[in-house]
C-alpha cells in the first residue's frame, strides 16, 4: 500500500486534493516507480477510510496531470516520469553529438485530451454507429437530438434559455464565423467588420479570404476593448468580440462595458458576434452572463467543443434568434451541413449521458491545479510578469522593457531548448500601432504537468537571461 501520509479532514483543502498531493509527492520522490501498479480505488479507499469517490477524483487529477496511466483491463500504473534527481547516463562515445532536446509544444489553443476516450465516449460512438444510416440530410441545421442537448448544455453552463430551433450545428468556430459572415448583408460597397487588435489571427485571415474589410479595434493591456473607438463608428456591419476572456490578453468586458457595446449595436444596427471563448474554464472569478442573454436580437453567439474536448473533433454551434436565425439558416442550407450525422448522433448521446459535464469537471480541476503551480513558479521572479491567467488554457509572460527584439530573442532561445511558444506581437494586426509590450503566449493544458513545469522553469530562466 502506498504511504500517503496523513490527511487532515478539518483542512480547507478537499480530501481528494490532499490525497492527490500526497500521491504526487510519493511519485516524484521515487517511493513508487514508473510502471508500478497503484492500488485499486476501492482498496485504497478501504485502507484510508475514505469514500471511493474521493480516491477516484484523486486518481483522475493525477491521470490528467500525467503522473498515472490508466490501462484498459490492466489497472492504473505510475507513468514514466523524468525526475530532476535521476542521474543522467554518460554518452557511450565522448565525441558523440548531444541529442536534440525533446520538444514541449506550448502553442496555445490545445486542451488536454487525457481521459476523453473512456467508457462513456466509446459507448456513445458505438451506439451512434449502430443506428440506421439516413438516405439524405433530414435537417441542414443539425441533428435535432444534438441541438436539444446543446440547448440544454448552454442552459446549465451559461444560463441561457435557448430553444433547440435557434441552435445551428457547425464544424467549430471558423466554420461558424464563415457562416455568420456569409449571412451578413453589407450596408456599403462591402462588409466592414470590427475585430479585436490584438486578437485571434485566424479571424482576420478568414475575413480577408472572403473579401471582408476587417477594421481593427484596439484592446489594451489592463484597459480592455476600446469602446470609445467603437462608439464613434457607425460604419460597421458587425463587431466580433471575445467578452468572457480576451485572446490573448485575458481581459473581459464588465457589465458597464457590455451595456455600452450593446447600446452601440442597437443604435447603429450592427450585429455583435460573440465568441464565447474560454467560458468553460473561469479561474478565480465569477463568470459574467453571455451578451446573447442580454440582447438575443442583436447578438449571434458562437461556441464550440474545442477547448473542453479537442479542436480535432470539429464541432460547435451558433445560437441566433429572429431574423438573424433565418439569415444563418439560409446560409447553412446553401453550404450544406459541415458535421457528419454519425458524429452528431454520438455527441448527442455523449452530452445526454452527462459525460461532457463529468469530463469538463475533471479538466477544470486539472487546469486549476496547473494554474496554481504556474503562479507559484512565477511569484517573486523579478522583471517577468505572468498574466492572462483568470480563465482559459493559456497565459502571457510579459518581458521587461519595450524592445521587441527581446521577445524575438527569447522565443528563439526557447525553441533551441525544445520549448515552443508564440510571440505576443504575432497577435497584432500587421501595420497597426499597438501598445503591446514584448511578451510570450503559451498554453498549459496539453502537455503533462511534469513536462509543463520543466518548460515553465526554462521559460523563466531564459526570459531573465535574455533580458538582463
Secondary structure per residue as TSV (DSSP state, phi and psi in degrees):
chain	resnum	aa	ss	phi	psi
A	1	X	-	360.0	139.0
A	2	X	-	-72.4	136.8
A	3	X	-	-81.4	112.4
A	4	X	-	-106.7	8.7
A	5	X	-	71.1	-155.7
A	6	X	-	-103.0	142.7
A	7	X	-	-109.4	130.6
A	8	X	-	-97.8	105.1
A	9	X	T	-70.5	-13.5
A	10	X	T	-97.0	-1.2
A	11	X	S	-76.1	154.6
A	12	X	S	-67.8	-27.4
A	13	X	S	-71.8	133.6
A	14	X	-	-59.7	153.4
A	15	X	H	-61.7	-36.5
A	16	X	H	-67.1	-32.6
A	17	X	H	-72.9	-37.9
A	18	X	H	-62.2	-43.3
A	19	X	H	-64.5	-43.4
A	20	X	H	-60.7	-41.1
A	21	X	H	-62.6	-43.4
A	22	X	H	-66.3	-43.2
A	23	X	H	-65.3	-39.2
A	24	X	H	-62.1	-42.5
A	25	X	H	-63.8	-38.0
A	26	X	H	-65.0	-40.1
A	27	X	H	-66.3	-47.3
A	28	X	H	-67.1	-29.5
A	29	X	T	-80.8	-7.5
A	30	X	T	83.4	10.5
A	31	X	S	-70.2	-24.1
A	32	X	S	-124.6	142.5
A	33	X	-	-106.8	162.1
A	34	X	T	-57.7	133.6
A	35	X	T	89.5	-12.1
A	36	X	-	-74.8	135.0
A	37	X	B	-73.8	138.0
A	38	X	-	-93.9	159.3
A	39	X	-	-60.6	153.6
A	40	X	-	-63.0	155.5
A	41	X	H	-60.3	-36.0
A	42	X	H	-67.6	-43.7
A	43	X	H	-66.8	-43.7
A	44	X	H	-67.6	-37.8
A	45	X	H	-62.0	-42.7
A	46	X	H	-65.3	-39.5
A	47	X	H	-66.5	-37.1
A	48	X	H	-94.4	-7.9
A	49	X	T	71.6	34.8
A	50	X	-	-112.0	162.5
A	51	X	-	-68.5	143.7
A	52	X	H	-60.8	-34.4
A	53	X	H	-61.2	-31.0
A	54	X	H	-64.2	-44.2
A	55	X	H	-69.0	-39.2
A	56	X	H	-57.7	-45.3
A	57	X	H	-63.2	-40.5
A	58	X	H	-64.3	-43.9
A	59	X	H	-63.6	-37.2
A	60	X	H	-63.6	-39.9
A	61	X	H	-61.1	-48.4
A	62	X	H	-71.2	-31.4
A	63	X	H	-67.3	-42.8
A	64	X	H	-64.5	-31.8
A	65	X	H	-80.1	-14.4
A	66	X	T	96.5	7.0
A	67	X	S	-83.5	-28.5
A	68	X	E	-120.5	153.7
A	69	X	E	-128.9	124.2
A	70	X	E	-90.4	123.9
A	71	X	E	-108.3	118.4
A	72	X	T	-54.4	122.0
A	73	X	T	77.1	-2.6
A	74	X	T	-124.5	13.3
A	75	X	E	78.0	-166.3
A	76	X	E	-116.2	133.2
A	77	X	E	-126.7	163.8
A	78	X	E	-74.4	132.5
A	79	X	-	-75.1	169.4
A	80	X	-	-74.0	113.5
A	81	X	-	-119.9	128.2
A	82	X	-	-88.1	116.3
A	83	X	-	-99.5	139.3
A	84	X	T	-56.5	-28.0
A	85	X	T	-82.4	-11.5
A	86	X	S	-70.2	131.3
A	87	X	-	-68.5	144.6
A	88	X	-	-90.5	137.5
A	89	X	-	-72.3	144.9
A	90	X	-	-76.3	147.1
A	91	X	-	-63.4	146.3
A	92	X	S	-65.8	-34.7
A	93	X	S	-123.3	127.7
A	94	X	T	-60.4	-32.2
A	95	X	T	-88.2	-0.2
A	96	X	S	-66.1	141.2
A	97	X	-	-68.0	150.6
A	98	X	-	-70.0	141.5
A	99	X	-	-67.4	152.3
A	100	X	-	-64.7	144.6
A	101	X	-	-65.9	145.8
A	102	X	-	-64.8	138.4
A	103	X	-	-84.9	128.5
A	104	X	E	-111.8	105.7
A	105	X	E	-87.1	108.3
A	106	X	-	-107.2	20.9
A	107	X	-	-59.8	134.0
A	108	X	S	-70.9	161.4
A	109	X	S	105.3	1.2
A	110	X	-	-118.9	119.4
A	111	X	-	-81.6	169.2
A	112	X	-	-75.4	133.6
A	113	X	-	-106.3	2.5
A	114	X	T	-61.8	132.6
A	115	X	T	89.3	-3.9
A	116	X	-	-65.3	-49.9
A	117	X	S	-82.0	80.2
A	118	X	S	-112.3	-168.4
A	119	X	H	-62.3	-38.9
A	120	X	H	-66.4	-40.3
A	121	X	H	-63.5	-49.0
A	122	X	H	-63.4	-38.4
A	123	X	H	-64.3	-43.2
A	124	X	H	-61.9	-44.8
A	125	X	H	-70.3	-36.2
A	126	X	H	-65.0	-44.6
A	127	X	H	-67.4	-38.5
A	128	X	H	-65.4	-39.6
A	129	X	H	-72.1	-15.3
A	130	X	T	-88.4	-8.2
A	131	X	S	-74.9	155.9
A	132	X	-	-63.4	141.2
A	133	X	-	-87.0	128.9
A	134	X	-	-74.1	151.7
A	135	X	S	-76.2	-21.4
A	136	X	S	-158.2	171.6
A	137	X	-	-75.2	122.0
A	138	X	S	-80.4	-34.9
A	139	X	-	-141.7	113.7
A	140	X	T	-67.4	-18.4
A	141	X	T	-80.7	-10.7
A	142	X	-	129.6	160.9
A	143	X	-	-60.0	127.0
A	144	X	H	-54.0	-37.1
A	145	X	H	-64.3	-41.3
A	146	X	H	-69.2	-39.6
A	147	X	H	-64.4	-36.7
A	148	X	H	-64.6	-41.5
A	149	X	H	-69.6	-37.1
A	150	X	H	-64.2	-43.1
A	151	X	H	-60.1	-43.2
A	152	X	H	-66.7	-38.9
A	153	X	H	-61.2	-44.5
A	154	X	H	-68.2	-30.8
A	155	X	H	-66.5	-42.1
A	156	X	H	-71.8	-41.9
A	157	X	H	-95.5	-26.4
A	158	X	H	-124.4	2.2
A	159	X	-	71.5	20.3
A	160	X	-	-91.2	134.9
A	161	X	-	-94.5	84.4
A	162	X	-	-103.3	131.1
A	163	X	-	-83.2	136.7
A	164	X	G	-53.9	-31.0
A	165	X	G	-67.0	-18.0
A	166	X	G	-93.0	5.6
A	167	X	E	-103.6	130.9
A	168	X	E	-120.1	125.1
A	169	X	E	-77.9	136.1
A	170	X	E	-131.9	166.3
A	171	X	S	-90.6	57.1
A	172	X	S	91.8	-175.5
A	173	X	H	-67.4	-42.2
A	174	X	H	-62.5	-42.7
A	175	X	H	-62.8	-40.3
A	176	X	H	-64.9	-41.5
A	177	X	H	-62.0	-46.1
A	178	X	H	-61.1	-44.6
A	179	X	H	-61.9	-41.4
A	180	X	H	-64.8	-43.7
A	181	X	H	-61.0	-42.2
A	182	X	H	-68.9	-22.7
A	183	X	H	-84.2	-15.3
A	184	X	-	-77.4	149.3
A	185	X	-	-116.4	122.5
A	186	X	-	-68.5	144.3
A	187	X	S	-92.3	-13.1
A	188	X	S	-118.1	-150.5
A	189	X	S	-66.4	-34.3
A	190	X	S	-153.1	166.6
A	191	X	-	-64.3	138.5
A	192	X	E	-125.1	117.5
A	193	X	E	-124.2	129.0
A	194	X	E	-76.7	139.0
A	195	X	E	-131.3	155.0
A	196	X	E	-74.9	141.0
A	197	X	E	-135.2	107.7
A	198	X	S	-72.9	164.6
A	199	X	-	-169.2	-171.4
A	200	X	-	-67.6	113.6
A	201	X	H	-58.1	-32.9
A	202	X	H	-62.8	-28.1
A	203	X	H	-63.2	-49.9
A	204	X	H	-68.4	-32.8
A	205	X	H	-64.8	-42.9
A	206	X	H	-63.9	-45.2
A	207	X	H	-62.5	-42.2
A	208	X	H	-64.2	-35.4
A	209	X	H	-66.9	-31.5
A	210	X	T	-100.3	13.8
A	211	X	T	80.7	19.5
A	212	X	-	-90.1	139.5
A	213	X	E	-81.7	113.5
A	214	X	E	-88.4	124.1
A	215	X	E	-105.1	109.3
A	216	X	E	-72.5	131.1
A	217	X	E	-115.6	126.2
A	218	X	E	-65.4	139.5
A	219	X	E	-120.4	120.8
A	220	X	E	-107.1	142.2
A	221	X	T	-59.8	122.4
A	222	X	T	85.4	-15.7
A	223	X	T	-116.1	-25.7
A	224	X	E	83.7	-159.3
A	225	X	E	-65.2	136.4
A	226	X	-	-78.8	88.3
A	227	X	H	-71.5	-25.9
A	228	X	H	-60.8	-41.5
A	229	X	H	-64.4	-44.2
A	230	X	H	-62.4	-45.4
A	231	X	H	-66.6	-21.3
A	232	X	T	-82.0	-3.9
A	233	X	-	-108.6	139.2
A	234	X	-	-129.6	19.2
A	235	X	-	-113.6	14.7
A	236	X	-	-99.3	136.2
A	237	X	S	-81.9	-26.0
A	238	X	E	-159.6	163.8
A	239	X	E	-136.0	123.0
A	240	X	E	-95.9	125.5
A	241	X	E	-135.9	155.2
A	242	X	-	-117.2	80.1
A	243	X	-	-72.4	-23.2
A	244	X	S	-80.4	-41.1
A	245	X	S	-158.2	98.4
A	246	X	-	-61.2	139.5
A	247	X	T	-107.8	117.8
A	248	X	T	-107.0	-2.5
A	249	X	T	-76.1	-16.4
A	250	X	-	86.6	0.7
A	251	X	-	-74.3	165.7
A	252	X	-	-140.0	159.3
A	253	X	-	-83.7	120.7
A	254	X	-	-78.8	-178.2
A	255	X	H	-60.0	-41.5
A	256	X	H	-65.8	-42.4
A	257	X	H	-65.0	-38.1
A	258	X	H	-64.2	-40.4
A	259	X	H	-63.5	-41.5
A	260	X	H	-64.4	-42.4
A	261	X	H	-64.4	-43.5
A	262	X	H	-70.1	-34.5
A	263	X	H	-65.4	-40.3
A	264	X	H	-61.7	-43.6
A	265	X	H	-63.7	-42.3
A	266	X	H	-65.2	-36.8
A	267	X	H	-72.3	-39.5
A	268	X	H	-94.6	-14.6
A	269	X	T	81.9	8.9
A	270	X	-	-78.6	153.5
A	271	X	E	-98.9	139.8
A	272	X	E	-95.6	122.4
A	273	X	E	-99.0	109.5
A	274	X	E	-97.4	110.3
A	275	X	E	-87.8	107.7
A	276	X	-	-79.1	50.7
A	277	X	T	-65.8	130.5
A	278	X	T	67.1	14.7
A	279	X	T	-68.3	-19.1
A	280	X	T	-74.0	-19.3
A	281	X	-	-129.5	70.8
A	282	X	B	-79.0	137.8
A	283	X	-	-124.0	111.3
A	284	X	S	79.7	10.2
A	285	X	S	-150.9	151.4
A	286	X	-	-76.2	129.0
A	287	X	-	-67.9	141.3
A	288	X	-	-87.0	155.1
A	289	X	-	-67.4	153.0
A	290	X	-	-62.6	152.5
A	291	X	H	-60.2	-34.3
A	292	X	H	-60.6	-32.9
A	293	X	H	-65.9	-34.0
A	294	X	H	-79.5	-32.4
A	295	X	-	-151.2	75.6
A	296	X	T	-62.9	-23.9
A	297	X	T	-72.5	-29.9
A	298	X	T	-112.3	4.4
A	299	X	E	-123.8	128.2
A	300	X	E	-102.6	121.5
A	301	X	E	-97.9	131.0
A	302	X	E	-118.5	133.2
A	303	X	E	-144.2	170.0
A	304	X	E	-156.8	171.8
A	305	X	S	-98.7	12.3
A	306	X	T	-63.2	-39.3
A	307	X	T	-87.1	-31.4
A	308	X	T	-83.7	-26.2
A	309	X	T	-117.6	-85.5
A	310	X	-	-166.3	143.8
A	311	X	G	-61.6	-24.2
A	312	X	G	-65.2	-18.7
A	313	X	G	-71.1	-31.0
A	314	X	-	55.9	63.2
A	315	X	-	-146.7	135.3
A	316	X	E	-159.1	-158.3
A	317	X	E	-158.6	161.4
A	318	X	E	-121.9	138.4
A	319	X	E	-117.3	122.3
A	320	X	-	-149.3	150.4
A	321	X	-	-123.4	165.7
A	322	X	H	59.4	-134.7
A	323	X	H	-63.9	-37.3
A	324	X	H	-65.8	-34.1
A	325	X	H	-63.1	-41.0
A	326	X	H	-67.9	-41.6
A	327	X	H	-62.0	-44.4
A	328	X	H	-67.9	-38.3
A	329	X	H	-63.3	-38.6
A	330	X	H	-66.1	-40.6
A	331	X	H	-65.8	-41.1
A	332	X	H	-62.9	-39.4
A	333	X	H	-64.3	-37.7
A	334	X	H	-67.1	-35.6
A	335	X	H	-91.4	-14.7
A	336	X	-	74.1	157.7
A	337	X	-	-62.1	148.7
A	338	X	S	-110.1	0.2
A	339	X	S	-124.5	132.4
A	340	X	-	-64.9	153.2
A	341	X	H	-62.6	-42.3
A	342	X	H	-62.4	-42.8
A	343	X	H	-62.9	-43.0
A	344	X	H	-62.9	-40.2
A	345	X	H	-66.0	-40.3
A	346	X	H	-63.7	-43.1
A	347	X	H	-67.9	-34.9
A	348	X	H	-61.4	-43.4
A	349	X	H	-65.8	-41.6
A	350	X	H	-61.8	-46.2
A	351	X	H	-67.6	-42.8
A	352	X	H	-63.9	-29.4
A	353	X	T	-77.9	-6.1
A	354	X	T	81.7	7.6
A	355	X	H	-68.2	-37.8
A	356	X	H	-63.0	-41.8
A	357	X	H	-62.9	-41.1
A	358	X	H	-67.7	-42.2
A	359	X	H	-63.8	-42.0
A	360	X	H	-62.7	-39.5
A	361	X	H	-63.3	-40.7
A	362	X	H	-64.6	-44.3
A	363	X	H	-63.6	-39.4
A	364	X	H	-62.0	-42.3
A	365	X	H	-62.4	-43.5
A	366	X	H	-63.2	-47.6
A	367	X	H	-66.7	-35.1
A	368	X	H	-67.3	-37.0
A	369	X	H	-64.0	-45.6
A	370	X	H	-60.9	-42.7
A	371	X	H	-60.2	-42.7
A	372	X	H	-62.8	-41.7
A	373	X	H	-62.4	-40.6
A	374	X	H	-66.2	-44.0
A	375	X	H	-60.1	-40.0
A	376	X	H	-65.7	-39.0
A	377	X	H	-66.1	-37.7
A	378	X	H	-87.1	-11.6
A	379	X	T	-62.1	128.0
A	380	X	T	80.8	2.1
A	381	X	-	-79.1	113.1
A	382	X	T	-73.3	137.8
A	383	X	T	83.7	-6.8
A	384	X	E	-127.7	129.3
A	385	X	E	-120.1	131.5
A	386	X	E	-98.2	127.8
A	387	X	E	-141.6	-177.8
A	388	X	-	63.5	31.0
A	389	X	-	-105.3	11.1
A	390	X	S	-81.9	4.8
A	391	X	B	-178.9	165.8
A	392	X	S	78.0	-159.4
A	393	X	S	-125.4	17.3
A	394	X	E	-135.9	165.6
A	395	X	E	-139.7	160.4
A	396	X	E	-121.3	130.7
A	397	X	E	-104.3	116.2
A	398	X	E	-90.4	130.0
A	399	X	E	-95.4	152.7
A	400	X	S	-69.5	156.9
A	401	X	S	81.0	-171.1
A	402	X	S	-128.3	3.4
A	403	X	-	-77.5	123.1
A	404	X	H	-66.7	-22.7
A	405	X	H	-62.9	-30.5
A	406	X	H	-62.9	-40.7
A	407	X	H	-61.1	-46.0
A	408	X	H	-62.1	-41.2
A	409	X	H	-64.4	-42.9
A	410	X	H	-68.3	-43.5
A	411	X	H	-60.0	-43.6
A	412	X	H	-67.3	-41.2
A	413	X	H	-65.1	-38.1
A	414	X	H	-67.5	-40.4
A	415	X	H	-60.4	-38.8
A	416	X	H	-64.8	-23.3
A	417	X	T	-97.5	8.2
A	418	X	T	86.1	14.5
A	419	X	E	-110.4	117.9
A	420	X	E	-102.0	118.9
A	421	X	-	-131.3	173.9
A	422	X	E	-110.9	139.7
A	423	X	E	-74.5	139.8
A	424	X	G	-62.2	-33.9
A	425	X	G	-62.3	-23.3
A	426	X	G	-68.7	-9.7
A	427	X	G	-94.5	-7.6
A	428	X	S	-81.8	148.7
A	429	X	-	-69.4	124.1
A	430	X	T	-56.1	138.9
A	431	X	T	84.7	2.7
A	432	X	-	-108.6	153.3
A	433	X	-	-85.3	127.2
A	434	X	-	-129.7	163.7
A	435	X	-	-103.6	25.3
A	436	X	-	-70.3	129.3
A	437	X	-	-77.3	165.5
A	438	X	S	-64.1	141.5
A	439	X	E	-169.8	174.9
A	440	X	E	-125.2	146.6
A	441	X	E	-119.1	128.6
A	442	X	E	-142.5	148.1
A	443	X	E	-93.0	147.8
A	444	X	-	-123.6	16.5
A	445	X	S	-97.9	-35.1
A	446	X	S	-79.4	-46.7
A	447	X	S	-71.5	164.6
A	448	X	-	-64.6	158.5
A	449	X	H	-60.8	-43.0
A	450	X	H	-59.2	-43.2
A	451	X	H	-64.1	-40.8
A	452	X	H	-59.5	-46.6
A	453	X	H	-70.9	-32.0
A	454	X	H	-63.0	-41.0
A	455	X	H	-66.1	-40.4
A	456	X	H	-61.7	-42.8
A	457	X	H	-60.1	-40.0
A	458	X	H	-67.7	-40.1
A	459	X	H	-60.7	-45.9
A	460	X	H	-63.0	-47.0
A	461	X	H	-64.6	-42.3
A	462	X	H	-69.0	-41.7
A	463	X	H	-62.9	-42.5
A	464	X	H	-69.2	-38.4
A	465	X	H	-70.6	-37.8
A	466	X	H	-77.8	-19.6
A	467	X	H	-113.1	5.6
A	468	X	-	-83.2	360.0
